[in-house]
Amino acid sequence: MEDNPSARPTMLDAADDLSHLKRYLNGATATFASSLRISHLDAYHHSLQNNKAALLEFKSSIFDPKSTLSNWDEGVHVCNFTGITCDKRHQTVVQINLSGSELLGKISPFISNLTRLRYLILDENHFFGTIPPELSSLQHLQTLSLMKNNLTGPIPHTFSLLTNLAFFSVGENNLAGSLPPTLFSNCTKLGNIDLSYNYFTGQIPSEIGNCQGLWSLTLYNNQFTGQLPDSLTNVTLYNLDVEYNLLSGELPLYLVGKQPTLMFLHLSYNNMTSHDSNTNLYPFFAALRNCTELEELELAGMCLGGTLPSSLDHPNLKFLNLQENCISGSIPQEIGKLSNLNVLNLTSNLLNGTIPEEISGLSRLEQLSLSYNFFNITIPGALAKLLHLGLLDLSNNNFSGEIPAGLGDLLQLSFLFLNNNLLSGPIPPKLLTLTKLNKLDLSYNKLTGRIPPEIAELREIRIFINFSHNFLQGPLPIELSKLENVLAMDLSSNNLSGNIFPQISSCIVVEAINFSHNSLQGQLPDSLGELRNLKWFDVSSNDMSGLIPKSLSKINLTFLNLSFNNFEGTIPSGGIFDSATYMSFLGNRHLCGNASGRPICHKKKHWFRPFLIIFTTSLLVPVIIAALCCLFAANRDKFRDFGFISRIFFFRSK
């Protein structure tokens, strides 16, 4: 059969067929894409609607005093809700951050419907009740922070399902119970745990060692017992804070020896002991050498025994707190190797040896606290080389000798406590040129001489100045009037003399003045009434006299003691005088008034007036009669006629 050339497909026909096929495929693709787009939009719309419904349920269960959630409304897109963040890719709510909103109520379990939620942050509100166990269904949750609320009850056991959780913080609540071991059964991503300021009890589960990504464990201020679990050696910690618990056993040298990255170690106020029956600190401090990054070490309040070891060579250490222990002996020379140390606190121990010259090597030290020990030496001059010191506390020891004048070179000093020692000699004038001082306490020593006039340089002192219970002499320095910012001044129990000067009114913010047990004289100045902030005023046991100023009734005094002086006259009324008792005026024999127990000031009754009139009359009448007799004798004839006329008048009148 012979082919028909006209029936054969040409190249043009094939091209047309391909063109038709291409258009068909493009149309089909467009239709398919359109259907996918519609399906995706439906899913997106459905997901956001579910999210919005869950959030509105959450809102309906709480009280919102600041109207933080005022735009949580059906008419507002859920991604525009306050505190809400959406994922643009998956078009769903991924974060709730309502911290500091003062919301009140229970945490709604409807939050568990936000299936792609990654961050739930409800810190600093007033949520109460238990933590909803339904939150364990939030499989994508990475951060759960519920700090500073009023939540109660235990941590739900089902939280072991939160396998993506990296940050878990429920500190500062009222949570209680023991930690469920299952919480740490699948926690490889958990890096930060903060359970502080709650009432958790029991032992720390050994399963916590399963959290291989754990870098910060904060459990302070709970009631955990037992020892720190050995399994913590399986994790690499940067921060370990278990202060204020009931943990026991020896200091965990096994743990610190395997934590080279540890920066913050806080073990204070537990029931731990040092080694060798609480007599040896060396093993633990030797193990600490492996913690080359250590910056803070707190071992306070456990009566740890032993002496300070010579292995104090942590170049990065900035904070060392060993207060309230039973550490004895001297401070070792090696203390000077802590060249980056900012704070050294050895308060309330049994230290009784020496303070080495090498302490001057702590060139960055800002706070040095050695109070409540048994140092029986002079104050080392090396302390004057610590030029960054802001706080120096040597109080409640047996330091003797004079106060080193070199302490006046510590220009950054804000707090200086040398009280309750055996210091003698004068107050160094240079010490009173430290213009940044806020608290200066030299009380309960044996200081002598006058208060230097340089005290005027302390015009910026803002809290208190205390020179009481010494042997200071001389007049009350008028330079005290320059302390315009001081809140309290105590110069009691010295041998100060002179008057209280009127310029004392320049101390405009002072709240407490104690000049008692001195030898002050003269009257109280009326200008005391200008001290509008004065609450406490004591000048008892002095030699003051005169009237009590009425101006004291015009200020808001809550304590007044004028006893054992020589005040006289009437006790004023009003203000403090209406509530003061007899004790405030005891020992002032010439005072009277309405204070309880004081004699009433009676008005003087002039009972002698009638007697005075009679007495005066009895003297004057004879004198008058004698005068009249003399006058009559000199003018007898005239009076005779007068007598006659008078007799006639007398009879006529009858």
C-alpha positions in Angstrom: 0.0 0.0 0.0 1.4 3.2 -1.0 1.7 6.0 1.6 -0.2 9.1 1.2 2.3 11.9 1.6 -0.4 14.3 2.6 -1.4 12.1 5.6 2.1 12.0 7.1 2.8 14.2 10.2 5.1 17.0 9.4 7.7 18.7 11.7 5.2 21.6 12.1 2.5 19.2 13.3 4.9 17.7 15.8 5.8 21.2 17.1 2.1 22.0 17.5 1.5 18.8 19.4 4.4 19.7 21.8 3.0 23.1 22.2 -0.4 21.8 23.2 1.2 19.3 25.6 3.3 22.1 27.2 0.2 24.3 27.7 -1.6 21.3 29.2 1.2 20.5 31.6 1.6 24.2 32.6 -2.1 24.4 33.3 -2.1 21.2 35.3 1.0 22.4 37.2 -0.7 25.7 38.0 -3.9 24.0 39.1 -1.9 21.7 41.3 0.1 24.5 42.8 -3.0 26.5 43.3 -4.6 23.6 45.1 -1.5 23.3 47.3 -1.5 27.0 48.0 -5.1 26.8 49.1 -4.4 23.8 51.2 -1.5 25.6 52.8 -3.5 28.7 53.5 -6.3 26.7 55.0 -3.8 24.9 57.3 -2.2 28.3 58.2 -5.5 29.8 58.9 -6.6 26.8 60.9 -3.3 26.8 62.9 -3.5 30.5 63.8 -7.2 30.1 64.7 -6.2 27.4 67.1 -3.4 29.5 68.5 -5.7 32.5 69.0 -8.4 30.3 70.7 -5.8 29.0 73.1 -4.5 32.4 73.9 -8.0 33.8 74.5 -8.7 31.0 76.8 -5.5 31.8 78.7 -6.6 35.5 78.9 -10.0 34.6 80.2 -8.6 32.9 83.3 -6.4 35.7 84.5 -6.8 39.3 85.9 -4.9 41.9 83.9 -4.5 45.1 86.1 -2.2 46.8 83.6 -4.3 46.0 80.5 -1.3 44.4 79.0 -3.6 42.0 77.0 -6.0 44.7 75.9 -5.4 43.9 72.2 -5.9 40.2 72.7 -9.1 40.2 70.8 -11.0 38.3 68.1 -10.6 41.3 65.8 -6.8 41.5 66.1 -4.4 39.2 64.2 -2.9 36.8 66.7 0.6 37.7 65.6 -0.1 41.3 66.7 -1.0 40.3 70.2 1.2 41.9 72.9 4.0 39.6 74.0 3.4 37.1 71.1 5.9 36.2 68.4 5.1 34.2 65.3 7.3 32.1 63.1 6.8 33.5 59.6 7.9 30.2 58.0 5.5 27.9 59.8 3.0 30.7 60.5 2.4 29.8 64.1 3.0 31.2 67.6 6.4 30.3 68.8 6.9 32.7 71.8 4.9 34.1 74.7 6.8 36.7 76.7 4.6 38.4 79.3 7.3 39.0 82.0 6.7 41.9 84.5 3.0 42.3 83.5 1.6 41.7 87.0 -0.9 39.2 85.7 -2.9 37.3 88.3 -4.4 33.9 88.1 -3.6 30.3 87.2 -1.6 29.3 84.2 -4.2 27.9 81.7 -3.5 24.3 80.4 -4.9 25.6 77.0 -1.3 26.9 76.4 -0.5 23.3 75.5 -2.5 23.8 72.3 0.3 26.0 71.0 2.0 22.9 69.6 5.0 24.8 68.0 5.6 27.0 71.1 9.4 27.3 71.7 9.6 30.0 74.4 7.2 30.5 77.4 8.3 33.3 79.6 6.0 34.4 82.4 8.5 35.8 84.9 7.6 38.4 87.5 3.8 38.0 87.6 1.3 36.8 90.2 0.5 33.3 88.9 -0.6 30.9 91.5 -1.6 27.2 91.7 0.3 24.3 90.3 2.3 24.1 87.0 0.0 22.5 84.5 1.3 19.0 83.6 -0.3 19.6 80.1 2.7 21.8 79.3 4.7 18.6 78.8 3.0 18.2 75.4 4.9 21.2 74.0 7.4 19.1 72.2 9.2 22.1 70.7 9.6 24.0 73.9 13.2 25.2 74.5 12.7 27.8 77.2 10.3 27.6 80.2 10.8 30.5 82.6 8.2 31.0 85.4 10.4 32.9 87.9 9.0 35.2 90.6 5.5 34.0 90.9 3.4 32.3 93.6 3.3 28.8 92.1 3.0 25.9 94.4 3.2 22.1 94.3 5.8 19.9 92.7 7.4 19.8 89.3 5.3 17.6 87.1 6.8 14.2 86.4 5.7 14.4 82.8 8.2 17.2 82.1 10.6 14.4 81.1 8.8 14.6 77.8 10.2 18.1 77.1 13.2 16.7 75.3 14.1 20.0 73.6 14.1 22.0 76.8 17.4 23.9 77.1 16.5 26.6 79.8 14.3 25.7 82.8 13.8 28.4 85.5 11.1 28.3 88.2 13.0 30.2 90.9 11.4 32.4 93.6 8.1 30.6 93.9 6.6 28.3 96.5 7.2 25.0 94.8 7.8 22.0 97.0 8.4 18.3 97.1 11.3 16.3 95.8 12.7 16.4 92.3 11.4 13.6 90.1 14.4 11.5 88.8 12.5 11.1 85.5 12.9 14.8 85.0 16.5 14.1 84.0 15.9 10.9 82.1 16.1 12.5 78.6 17.7 16.0 79.1 20.6 16.0 76.8 19.8 19.6 75.6 19.1 21.0 79.1 21.8 23.6 79.8 20.4 25.8 82.6 18.4 24.8 85.6 17.3 27.4 88.2 15.1 26.1 91.1 16.3 28.7 93.6 14.1 30.2 96.4 11.6 27.4 96.7 10.9 24.6 99.2 12.3 21.6 97.4 13.4 18.7 99.7 15.1 15.4 99.4 18.3 14.5 97.6 19.5 15.9 94.3 18.8 12.9 91.9 21.9 11.2 90.5 20.1 11.2 87.2 21.0 14.8 86.8 24.3 13.6 85.4 22.4 12.5 82.3 22.1 16.2 81.3 25.4 16.3 79.5 24.8 19.8 78.2 24.2 21.2 81.7 26.4 24.3 82.3 24.5 26.1 85.1 22.8 24.5 88.1 21.2 27.0 90.6 19.5 25.4 93.6 20.2 27.9 96.4 17.7 28.5 99.2 15.9 25.2 99.3 16.0 22.3 101.7 18.0 19.7 99.7 19.7 17.1 101.8 22.5 14.5 101.3 25.6 15.1 99.3 26.2 16.5 95.8 25.8 13.6 93.4 29.0 12.1 92.0 27.3 12.1 88.6 27.8 15.8 88.3 31.4 14.9 87.2 29.7 13.8 83.9 28.8 17.4 83.0 30.9 20.5 82.3 29.7 23.2 84.7 30.3 26.9 84.5 28.1 27.7 87.5 27.2 25.6 90.6 25.1 27.4 93.2 23.7 25.3 96.1 23.9 27.8 98.9 21.4 27.8 101.8 20.4 24.1 101.8 21.0 21.2 104.1 23.7 19.5 102.1 26.3 17.5 104.1 29.5 15.6 103.7 33.0 16.8 103.0 33.7 19.6 100.6 33.4 18.0 97.1 37.0 17.9 95.9 36.1 14.9 93.6 33.7 17.3 91.8 35.8 20.4 91.5 38.8 18.4 90.4 36.9 17.5 87.2 35.5 20.9 86.4 38.2 22.9 84.6 35.7 25.4 83.2 34.0 26.1 86.5 33.7 29.9 87.1 31.2 30.2 90.0 31.2 27.9 92.9 28.8 28.8 95.7 28.5 26.2 98.5 27.8 28.5 101.5 25.4 27.9 104.4 25.2 24.1 104.2 26.4 21.4 106.6 29.6 20.5 104.8 32.9 20.1 106.6 36.6 20.3 105.7 38.7 17.1 105.5 40.2 15.1 108.3 37.3 15.6 110.7 36.9 19.3 109.8 40.5 20.3 110.4 42.1 20.4 107.0 41.2 22.8 104.1 44.3 21.9 102.0 42.9 19.0 100.0 39.9 20.9 98.7 42.0 24.0 97.8 44.5 21.8 96.1 41.7 20.3 94.0 40.6 23.8 93.1 43.8 24.3 91.2 42.2 22.4 88.3 39.5 25.1 88.1 41.7 27.5 86.2 38.8 29.7 85.2 37.4 30.1 88.8 36.2 33.6 89.5 33.9 33.3 92.6 34.3 31.0 95.5 31.8 31.1 98.4 32.3 28.7 101.4 30.7 30.8 104.1 28.6 29.9 107.2 29.7 26.2 107.7 32.3 26.4 110.5 34.9 24.9 108.3 38.0 24.1 110.4 41.6 24.4 109.6 44.0 27.1 108.5 44.1 29.0 105.2 46.3 26.9 102.9 49.2 28.2 101.0 47.7 26.9 97.7 45.8 30.2 97.1 47.1 30.7 93.6 44.0 31.2 91.4 45.0 34.1 89.1 41.4 34.6 87.9 39.7 34.6 91.3 37.8 37.8 91.9 35.5 36.9 94.9 36.5 34.9 97.9 34.0 34.6 100.8 35.0 32.4 103.8 33.1 34.3 106.5 31.4 32.6 109.4 33.7 29.6 109.7 36.2 28.3 112.2 39.4 29.1 110.3 42.3 29.9 112.6 45.9 31.1 112.3 47.4 33.7 110.0 46.6 34.9 106.5 49.3 33.2 104.4 51.8 35.2 102.3 50.4 33.5 99.2 47.3 35.6 99.4 49.3 38.2 97.4 49.1 35.9 94.4 45.4 36.6 94.0 46.2 39.6 91.8 42.7 39.9 90.4 40.8 39.6 93.6 38.1 42.2 94.1 36.4 40.9 97.4 38.1 39.2 100.3 35.7 38.3 103.2 37.1 36.5 106.2 34.6 37.9 108.7 33.7 35.9 111.8 36.5 33.3 112.0 39.2 32.5 114.6 42.0 34.2 112.8 44.6 35.4 115.4 47.9 35.6 113.6 49.5 38.0 111.3 48.4 39.9 108.1 51.3 39.6 105.7 52.9 42.5 103.8 52.2 40.6 100.6 48.5 41.6 101.0 49.5 44.8 99.3 49.8 42.8 96.1 46.0 42.7 95.9 46.1 45.8 93.7 42.5 45.4 92.5 40.9 44.7 95.9 37.8 46.7 96.5 36.4 45.1 99.7 38.4 43.7 102.6 36.4 42.4 105.6 38.3 40.9 108.6 35.9 41.8 111.4 35.0 39.5 114.3 38.3 37.7 114.5 41.1 37.8 117.1 43.8 39.8 115.5 46.0 41.2 118.3 48.4 43.3 116.2 48.7 46.8 114.9 46.9 47.7 111.7 49.4 46.8 108.9 50.7 49.8 106.9 50.5 47.5 103.8 46.7 48.1 103.8 47.4 51.7 102.8 48.6 50.4 99.5 45.3 48.9 98.5 44.3 52.0 96.5 41.1 50.6 95.1 39.5 49.8 98.4 36.0 51.0 98.8 35.3 49.0 102.0 37.7 48.3 104.9 36.2 46.5 107.9 38.6 45.6 110.7 36.0 46.0 113.5 35.6 43.7 116.5 39.1 42.6 116.9 42.0 43.5 119.2 43.9 45.8 116.9 46.0 48.1 119.0 48.3 51.1 118.5 47.4 54.2 116.4 45.4 54.4 113.3 47.8 54.6 110.4 47.7 58.0 108.8 48.4 56.2 105.5 44.8 55.0 105.4 44.0 58.6 104.4 45.6 57.7 101.0 42.7 55.3 100.2 40.8 57.9 98.2 38.1 55.4 97.0 37.1 54.4 100.5 33.4 54.7 101.1 33.0 52.5 104.2 35.6 52.4 107.1 34.9 50.3 110.2 37.6 50.3 112.9 35.2 50.1 115.8 35.5 47.8 118.8 39.2 47.5 119.0 41.9 48.8 121.3 43.1 51.6 119.1 44.7 54.6 120.8 46.1 58.0 120.0 44.5 60.8 118.0 42.3 60.6 115.0 44.6 61.2 112.0 43.5 64.5 110.3 44.3 63.0 106.9 41.7 60.3 107.5 39.0 62.9 107.6 39.9 64.2 104.1 38.5 61.1 102.4 35.7 62.8 100.6 34.0 59.6 99.4 33.3 58.2 102.8 29.7 57.3 103.5 30.2 55.4 106.8 32.9 56.1 109.3 32.9 54.2 112.6 35.8 54.6 115.1 33.6 53.8 118.2 34.6 51.7 121.2 38.3 52.3 121.1 40.7 54.4 123.3 41.2 57.4 121.0 42.2 60.6 122.6 42.7 64.3 121.7 40.4 66.6 119.9 38.2 65.9 116.9 40.3 67.4 114.0 38.7 70.4 112.2 39.4 68.5 109.0 36.1 66.8 109.7 34.6 69.5 107.6 36.0 67.8 104.6 33.5 64.9 105.1 30.7 67.1 103.8 29.7 64.4 101.4 29.4 61.7 104.1 25.8 60.4 103.6 25.1 57.7 106.2 26.8 58.0 109.6 29.8 59.1 111.6 30.4 57.4 114.9 33.2 58.4 117.3 31.4 57.2 120.5 32.9 55.5 123.5 36.4 56.9 123.3 38.3 59.5 125.3 38.0 62.4 122.9 38.3 65.9 124.4 37.8 69.5 123.6 34.8 71.5 122.4 32.2 70.1 120.1 33.8 71.1 116.7 31.7 73.7 114.9 32.9 72.0 111.7 30.3 69.4 112.2 27.8 71.9 110.8 29.5 71.3 107.4 28.1 67.7 107.3 25.0 68.7 105.4 24.3 65.2 104.0 24.9 63.0 107.1 22.0 60.9 108.3 23.4 60.1 111.8 26.1 61.3 114.1 27.1 59.7 117.4 29.8 61.4 119.6 28.4 60.0 122.8 30.5 58.7 125.8 33.5 61.0 125.4 34.8 64.0 127.3 33.6 66.7 124.8 32.8 70.1 126.3 31.4 73.5 125.2 28.1 74.4 123.7 25.9 72.9 121.0 26.3 75.6 118.4 23.2 77.1 116.5 24.8 76.2 113.2 23.9 72.6 113.9 20.8 73.4 111.9 22.9 73.2 108.7 22.9 69.4 109.0 19.6 69.5 107.1 19.1 65.8 106.4 20.3 64.4 109.8 17.9 62.0 111.4 19.8 60.9 114.5 22.0 62.9 116.9 23.6 61.4 120.0 25.8 63.7 122.1 25.0 62.0 125.4 27.5 61.2 128.2 29.8 64.2 127.6 30.4 67.5 129.4 28.4 69.8 127.2 27.1 73.0 128.7 24.9 75.9 127.9 21.4 75.9 126.4 20.0 73.9 123.6 19.7 76.2 120.5 16.3 77.1 119.1 17.7 76.3 115.7 17.3 72.6 116.5 13.7 73.1 115.4 14.9 73.6 111.9 16.1 70.0 111.6 12.9 68.8 109.9 14.2 65.3 109.4 15.4 64.7 113.0 13.9 61.7 114.6 16.3 60.7 117.4 17.9 63.2 119.7 19.9 62.4 122.9 21.9 64.8 125.0 21.5 63.0 128.3 24.1 63.0 131.0 25.7 66.4 130.2 25.7 69.7 132.1 23.2 71.5 129.9 20.9 74.1 131.4 18.2 76.6 130.6 14.8 76.2 129.1 13.9 73.4 126.7 13.4 75.0 123.3 9.7 74.9 122.2 10.9 74.5 118.6 11.6 70.8 119.3 7.8 70.3 119.4 7.6 71.4 115.7 9.6 68.5 114.3 8.7 64.8 114.0 10.9 63.4 116.8 10.2 59.8 117.8 12.9 59.6 120.5 14.0 62.3 122.9 16.4 62.0 125.9 17.3 65.1 128.0 17.8 63.2 131.2 20.5 64.1 133.8 21.1 67.7 132.9 20.2 71.0 134.6 17.3 72.0 132.5 14.6 74.1 134.2 11.2 75.6 133.6 8.2 74.1 132.0 8.4 71.2 129.6 6.9 72.4 126.3 3.7 70.8 124.9 3.0 69.4 121.5 4.9 67.0 119.3 7.3 64.6 121.0 6.5 66.3 124.4 2.9 64.8 124.3 4.3 61.3 124.2 7.6 61.5 126.0 7.7 59.8 129.4 9.3 60.7 132.7 12.5 58.9 131.7 13.2 61.5 129.0 13.5 64.2 131.7 14.9 62.2 134.7 17.5 64.0 136.7 16.5 67.5 136.0 15.3 68.8 139.4 14.0 72.1 138.2 11.8 70.8 135.4 8.1 70.6 135.6 5.3 69.9 133.2 2.9 67.4 131.8 5.3 64.5 131.2 4.3 61.4 133.2 5.9 61.5 136.6 7.1 65.1 136.5 5.7 67.6 139.1 2.9 69.9 137.8 3.9 73.5 137.3 1.5 75.3 139.7 0.5 78.9 139.2 1.7 81.1 142.2 -1.1 81.9 144.6 -0.8 85.4 146.2 -2.2 84.4 149.6 -0.1 87.1 151.3 -1.9 90.0 149.6 -4.6 90.5 152.4 -1.9 90.4 155.0 0.2 92.9 153.1 -2.8 95.3 152.9 -3.4 95.0 156.7 0.2 95.4 157.5 0.6 98.4 155.2 -2.6 100.0 156.7 -1.4 99.5 160.2 1.7 101.3 159.4 0.1 104.1 157.5 -2.8 105.0 159.8 -0.7 106.2 162.7 1.4 108.2 160.3 -1.7 109.9 158.9 -3.1 110.6 162.3 0.1 112.1 163.5 0.2 114.3 160.5 -3.3 115.5 161.0 -2.6 116.3 164.6 0.3 118.5 163.7 -1.8 120.2 161.1 -4.6 120.8 163.6 -2.3 122.3 166.2 -0.9 124.8 163.7 -4.3 125.9 162.6 -6.4 125.5 165.7 -8.7 128.6 165.2 -9.6 127.7 161.7 -10.5 124.1 162.6 -12.6 125.3 165.6 -14.9 127.2 163.1 -14.8 124.2 160.8 -15.9 122.0 163.7 -18.8 124.3 164.6 -20.0 124.4 161.1 -19.7 120.7 160.7 -21.7 120.1 163.9 -24.5 122.3 162.6 -24.5 120.5 159.3 -24.6 117.2 161.1 -27.6 118.1 163.2 -29.4 119.6 160.2 -28.9 116.5 158.3 -30.6 114.5 161.0 
